[in-house]
Amino acid sequence: MTRKSGTFIPNAGAVPEPESWALMIAGFGMVGAVMSGRSKTAVAA
């Protein structure tokens, strides 16, 4: 919190940016695709 002109102004908490969310979702998608691909090749072998 900061004090300015006799009033307390709360600081904003850390909010992830849209780019961060997009990268995280893309990463989960890639991990899922790799895991899916591995299970298919393991069954075929």
C-alpha positions in Angstrom: 0.0 0.0 0.0 1.1 3.5 -0.6 0.0 6.7 1.0 -0.8 9.7 -1.1 -2.7 12.8 0.0 -3.8 11.2 3.2 -5.6 8.3 1.5 -4.4 4.7 1.1 -4.1 3.5 -2.5 -3.8 -0.3 -2.7 -1.3 -1.6 -5.2 -2.7 -3.9 -7.9 -1.8 -7.6 -7.5 0.1 -9.5 -10.1 -2.2 -10.2 -13.0 -0.9 -12.4 -15.8 -0.9 -10.8 -19.2 -2.8 -12.4 -22.1 0.4 -13.3 -23.8 1.4 -15.3 -20.7 -1.9 -17.2 -20.8 -1.6 -17.9 -24.5 1.9 -19.3 -24.1 0.9 -21.4 -21.1 -2.1 -22.9 -23.0 0.0 -23.5 -26.1 2.6 -25.3 -23.9 -0.1 -27.5 -22.4 -1.4 -28.3 -25.9 2.1 -29.2 -27.1 2.7 -31.4 -24.1 -0.7 -33.1 -24.7 0.1 -33.6 -28.4 3.5 -35.2 -27.6 2.0 -37.4 -24.9 -0.8 -38.5 -27.4 1.7 -39.2 -30.1 3.9 -41.3 -27.8 1.0 -43.5 -26.7 0.0 -44.2 -30.3 3.5 -45.2 -31.4 4.0 -47.3 -28.3 0.8 -49.3 -29.1 1.8 -49.7 -32.7 5.3 -51.1 -31.8 
